[in-house]
């Protein structure tokens, strides 16, 4: 059972893997196995969390080497072509003139 299957309501968490958690255990070995299962589930979850130190800082961040590609929330801009040295994003109303100083890799979105 993955951590993502757990409920934020404690009373709703009535099982963990093959263990029934409804106050039926008197055997210490069962309790120990439940704790071990929780530790294993949390470690699996932890292994899937990105390391914060791997993110570029907000100020003066520099990408170098091979960058991982993230999708979904928190994804960041990356280019597959090293000639695209810029990554600025421009957003403007439709019909406006192209911003001056755009460089290879810049993106212009019009609404």
Secondary structure as GFF3:
##gff-version 3
##sequence-region A 1 111
A	DSSP	three_ten_helix	3	5	.	.	.	ID=ss1
A	DSSP	three_ten_helix	10	12	.	.	.	ID=ss2
A	DSSP	beta_strand	15	16	.	.	.	ID=ss3
A	DSSP	beta_strand	19	20	.	.	.	ID=ss4
A	DSSP	alpha_helix	28	47	.	.	.	ID=ss5
A	DSSP	three_ten_helix	52	54	.	.	.	ID=ss6
A	DSSP	beta_strand	89	92	.	.	.	ID=ss7
A	DSSP	beta_strand	107	110	.	.	.	ID=ss8
###
